[in-house]
């Protein structure tokens, strides 16, 4: 997703440069331990973190900071860039949990390491090795997010003020991942449950908590409530758009096979609304079938559309976005930040990838 507001203040390039510098130093450290064995680890993390991504979380954190009156500083850019390592951890683990083959058009990390195992003719099960490696790399990215934040150059008093938000965000996304897994296991298909999972797995750590984190870095704790009122509905709208793309998105744009969410059995708001509108029979038969072919994907898509679920989801995206923008309009933020955050809200909810 390319959007002019993501590039305001040169932020995308600055975040990438901060990440590249940090990861180069981590590559050097891995090389000191065992260059041949750990080179592929550095390669995989760099490929995922530097090879793509919308940089939404650093953008919301940075403009949350600026909206609270913070001045532009490279140390702040580095601090908010650490959120991309939290995101990398979540993506790596999510792909293992879901058995996803690709991420951003490239093999998912567990598939990448399974391929390495096969190419080099190592012993044991290649897929098991790939899953183990990916779990460890996801953990490593989470550890590195801490390290990058603390090495950002932001003074200790400011870090201490912002740290509780950073910690709560990482707790919430982990709990959200568990709720997602547990929901699939129980087969709960209510829209209420789907909204709860979306809120904790994505909405809070994508938009709400980065905004509050940015405000804390600026000493703007007074804005936490306003930012939550803006960020939580917007984050849920972001996840609903992701759910629509997971079923109807173009693989050439999204980088994932068409209908992947259907094969993975995701109990999203979109699916829950379809079950409420059309009944569970067709979804009981096909949802979560990893071998789902294009014909059956098309059948489920048709059912979703005819049930009114797609329209209902689009209406909810619009309602949530309107609520978020109304909260932003009432918030006491700087004029430039209001403009950029409004643009970022559009980028988050009107995207095709």
C-alpha positions in Angstrom: 0.0 0.0 0.0 1.4 3.3 -1.1 -0.2 6.4 0.3 1.2 10.0 0.5 0.4 10.3 4.2 2.6 7.3 5.0 5.5 9.2 3.5 4.9 12.5 5.3 8.1 13.7 7.0 10.0 11.2 5.0 8.8 8.7 7.6 8.8 5.4 5.6 12.4 5.9 4.4 13.5 6.9 7.9 11.9 4.0 9.6 13.4 1.6 7.0 16.9 3.1 7.5 16.5 2.8 11.3 15.5 -0.9 10.9 18.3 -1.6 8.4 20.9 -0.1 10.7 19.7 -2.1 13.7 19.5 -5.3 11.8 23.0 -4.9 10.4 24.3 -4.6 13.9 22.3 -7.7 14.9 23.7 -9.6 11.8 27.2 -8.7 13.0 26.5 -10.1 16.4 25.1 -13.3 14.9 28.2 -13.6 12.8 30.3 -13.4 15.9 28.5 -16.4 17.3 28.4 -18.7 14.2 28.3 -16.9 10.8 27.5 -20.0 8.7 24.6 -21.3 10.8 23.1 -17.9 11.7 23.5 -16.1 8.4 20.1 -17.6 7.2 18.5 -16.2 10.3 19.7 -12.7 9.6 18.7 -13.1 5.9 15.2 -14.2 6.8 14.5 -11.4 9.3 15.9 -8.8 6.9 13.9 -10.1 4.0 10.7 -9.9 6.0 11.2 -6.6 7.8 12.9 -4.7 5.1 11.3 -6.3 2.1 7.9 -4.8 2.4 5.1 -3.7 4.8 2.9 -0.7 5.1 4.7 0.8 8.2 1.3 1.7 9.6 2.2 1.1 13.2 5.3 3.4 13.2 3.2 6.0 11.3 0.4 6.0 13.9 2.9 6.1 16.7 4.9 8.9 15.2 1.9 11.1 14.4 0.4 10.3 17.8 3.7 11.7 19.2 3.5 14.8 16.9 -0.2 15.3 17.7 0.7 15.5 21.4 3.1 18.3 20.6 6.3 16.3 20.2 9.1 17.7 18.0 10.5 15.7 15.1 13.6 13.7 16.3 15.5 10.8 14.8 15.5 9.0 18.2 11.7 9.0 18.2 11.7 7.6 14.6 13.9 4.8 15.8 11.7 4.1 18.8 8.6 3.8 16.8 10.4 1.7 14.2 10.7 -1.0 16.9 7.0 -1.6 16.4 7.9 -3.2 13.1 9.8 -5.9 14.9 6.7 -6.6 17.0 4.8 -6.9 13.8 7.4 -9.2 12.3 7.1 -11.5 15.3 3.3 -11.6 15.0 3.5 -12.3 11.3 6.0 -15.2 11.6 4.0 -16.9 14.4 0.7 -16.3 12.6 2.0 -18.0 9.5 3.1 -21.0 11.5 -0.3 -21.2 13.3 -2.2 -20.9 10.0 0.1 -23.1 7.9 0.4 -20.2 5.4 2.6 -20.9 2.4 3.4 -17.3 1.5 3.9 -13.8 3.0 4.2 -10.7 0.9 4.5 -12.9 -2.2 7.5 -14.8 -0.8 7.7 -18.1 1.1 6.6 -17.7 4.7 9.5 -18.0 7.2 8.6 -21.6 8.2 8.5 -22.6 4.5 11.8 -20.8 3.9 13.6 -22.9 6.5 11.9 -26.1 5.5 13.3 -25.4 2.0 16.7 -24.8 3.5 16.6 -28.1 5.3 15.7 -30.0 2.1 18.2 -28.2 -0.1 21.1 -29.1 2.3 19.9 -32.7 2.9 19.7 -32.4 6.7 18.4 -35.1 8.9 14.9 -35.3 10.3 11.6 -33.7 9.2 12.0 -30.6 7.1 8.6 -29.2 7.9 9.2 -29.7 11.6 12.5 -27.9 11.4 10.9 -25.0 9.5 8.2 -24.6 12.1 10.7 -24.7 15.0 13.0 -22.2 13.3 10.1 -19.8 12.6 8.9 -20.0 16.3 12.4 -19.1 17.4 12.8 -16.3 14.8 9.4 -14.9 15.9 10.7 -14.9 19.5 13.9 -13.3 18.4 12.1 -10.4 16.7 10.1 -9.8 19.9 13.3 -9.7 21.9 14.9 -7.4 19.3 11.9 -5.0 19.5 12.8 -4.4 23.2 16.4 -3.9 22.3 15.7 -1.5 19.5 13.5 0.6 21.7 16.0 0.8 24.5 18.9 1.6 22.1 16.9 4.2 20.3 18.5 7.1 22.0 15.4 8.3 23.7 16.2 9.3 27.3 15.4 6.9 30.2 12.7 9.0 31.7 10.7 9.2 28.5 11.3 5.4 27.9 10.0 4.6 31.4 6.9 6.7 30.7 6.2 4.9 27.4 7.2 1.4 28.3 4.0 0.3 30.0 2.1 1.0 26.8 4.6 -0.9 24.7 4.4 -3.9 27.1 0.6 -3.8 27.2 0.4 -3.7 23.4 2.6 -6.9 23.1 0.5 -8.7 25.7 -2.7 -7.8 23.9 -1.6 -9.0 20.5 -0.4 -12.3 22.0 -3.7 -12.8 23.8 -5.5 -11.9 20.6 -3.6 -14.6 18.8 -4.6 -17.1 21.4 -8.3 -16.0 21.2 -8.1 -16.5 17.5 -6.8 -20.1 17.8 -9.3 -20.9 20.6 -12.2 -19.5 18.6 -11.3 -21.7 15.6 -11.0 -24.7 18.0 -14.5 -24.1 19.5 -16.1 -23.2 16.2 -17.7 -20.1 17.7 -19.1 -18.2 14.7 -20.8 -15.3 16.4 -20.1 -11.8 15.2 -19.6 -10.7 18.8 -16.7 -13.2 19.2 -15.3 -12.3 15.8 -15.2 -8.6 16.9 -13.5 -9.5 20.2 -10.8 -11.4 18.3 -10.3 -8.6 15.8 -10.0 -6.0 18.6 -7.2 -7.8 20.4 -5.4 -9.6 17.6 -5.2 -6.5 15.3 -7.1 -3.4 16.2 -5.4 -2.5 19.4 -1.9 -3.2 18.4 -2.2 -1.8 14.9 -3.6 1.6 15.7 -4.8 2.3 19.2 -1.8 1.4 21.2 0.8 2.9 18.7 -1.1 6.2 19.0 -1.1 6.0 22.8 2.6 4.9 22.8 3.4 8.0 20.7 1.5 10.2 23.1 3.4 8.8 26.0 6.7 9.5 24.3 5.6 13.1 24.0 4.4 13.3 27.6 0.9 13.7 26.3 -0.9 11.3 28.5 -4.0 13.6 28.4 -4.6 12.3 24.8 -4.7 8.6 25.7 -8.5 8.6 26.0 -9.0 10.6 22.8 -6.5 8.4 20.9 -8.3 5.3 22.1 -11.6 6.7 20.9 -10.1 7.2 17.5 -7.8 4.2 17.2 -9.9 1.4 18.5 -12.8 1.7 16.0 -10.4 2.5 13.2 -8.3 -0.6 14.1 -11.3 -2.8 14.0 -12.2 -1.3 10.6 -8.7 -2.0 9.4 -9.1 -5.7 10.4 -12.4 -6.0 8.7 -10.8 -4.7 5.5 -8.1 -7.3 6.0 -10.8 -10.0 6.4 -12.5 -8.9 3.1 -9.1 -9.0 1.3 -8.4 -12.4 2.8 -11.4 -13.7 0.8 -11.8 -11.4 -2.1 -8.3 -9.9 -2.6 -6.2 -10.2 -5.7 -3.3 -12.6 -5.0 -1.1 -10.5 -7.3 -1.7 -7.5 -5.0 -2.0 -9.1 -1.6 0.9 -11.6 -2.0 -1.3 -14.5 -0.6 -3.3 -17.2 -2.5 -6.9 -16.3 -3.2 -9.2 -17.6 -0.5 -6.5 -18.4 2.0 -8.6 -17.3 5.0 -11.3 -19.8 3.9 -8.7 -22.6 3.7 -7.4 -21.6 7.2 -10.9 -21.6 8.6 -10.8 -18.1 9.9 -13.9 -17.2 12.0 -13.9 -13.6 11.0 -16.7 -11.0 11.2 -17.3 -11.5 7.5 -17.7 -15.3 7.9 -19.8 -14.9 11.0 -22.1 -12.5 9.2 -22.4 -14.9 6.3 -23.4 -17.8 8.6 -26.0 -15.6 10.3 -27.4 -14.7 6.9 -27.1 -18.0 5.0 -26.8 -20.7 7.6 -23.9 -22.8 8.6 -24.2 -25.8 6.3 -22.0 -24.7 3.4 -19.4 -23.4 5.8 -19.4 -26.5 8.0 -18.6 -28.5 4.9 -15.9 -26.3 3.4 -14.5 -23.7 5.8 -11.1 -24.8 7.0 -10.5 -27.3 4.3 -6.8 -26.8 3.3 -7.4 -28.4 0.0 -10.2 -26.0 -1.0 -10.0 -25.6 -4.8 -11.0 -22.5 -6.9 -14.5 -23.8 -7.5 -15.2 -24.2 -3.8 -13.6 -20.9 -3.0 -15.9 -19.3 -5.6 -18.9 -21.1 -4.0 -18.1 -19.7 -0.6 -17.5 -16.2 -2.0 -20.9 -16.4 -3.8 -22.6 -17.4 -0.5 -20.9 -14.6 1.4 -22.1 -12.0 -1.2 -25.7 -13.4 -1.5 -26.1 -13.7 2.3 -25.5 -9.9 2.5 -22.4 -10.5 4.7 -20.1 -8.5 2.4 -22.4 -5.6 2.3 -22.9 -5.8 6.1 -19.1 -5.8 6.6 -18.6 -2.9 4.3 -21.3 -0.9 6.1 -19.6 -1.7 9.4 -16.2 -0.6 8.1 -17.9 2.7 7.1 -19.6 3.1 10.5 -16.4 2.4 12.5 -14.4 4.7 10.3 -16.9 7.5 10.7 -16.9 7.0 14.5 -13.1 7.1 14.5 -12.9 10.3 12.4 -15.5 11.9 14.7 -13.4 11.2 17.7 -10.3 12.6 16.0 -12.2 15.8 15.1 -12.9 16.3 18.8 -9.4 15.5 20.0 -7.0 18.3 21.0 -4.2 17.5 18.6 -2.0 19.6 16.3 -3.5 20.6 13.0 -0.8 18.8 11.0 -1.3 15.6 13.0 -5.1 15.8 12.5 -4.6 16.1 8.7 -2.1 13.2 8.6 -4.1 10.9 10.9 -7.2 11.5 8.8 -5.2 10.4 5.7 -3.8 7.4 7.5 -7.4 6.4 8.5 -8.2 6.4 4.8 -5.1 4.4 4.0 -5.9 1.8 6.6 -9.5 1.2 5.5 -9.6 1.8 1.8 -6.6 -0.3 0.8 -6.3 -3.2 -1.6 -3.4 -4.9 0.1 
